[in-house]
Amino acid sequence: MATVVEIAGFQYEVEKDAKLSVPLLEGNPGDSVEFSNVLLNEKDGNFTFGSPLIDGAKVTGMILEHKRDKKILIFHKKRRKGYQKLNGHRQNYTRIQITDISV
């Protein structure tokens, strides 16, 4: 069974017991989270499409950990002008495990 769910503005294809990294969510590791924005569900070759969401469907998950991604360096330079600027950025994310899908 595969399901497409919207989490923090992004769409993810999830299955039961799948682990995925999503943008930072509120809560502590071990807490349960529930997502009700289910867009599509597939079970035994039968597809259920929402318009835009499937009524009464929800995906439940558990927060495993909060982490920061690797650093991304952004370098700006204008040649022959002596202008250089270096910025870094680390994105926060939450690792979750899908525990239940109910449609």
Helices and strands as residue ranges (DSSP letters): E 2-7, E 10-14, E 19-23, E 32-35, E 38-43, E 46-49, E 58-68, E 72-78, E 83-89, E 92-102
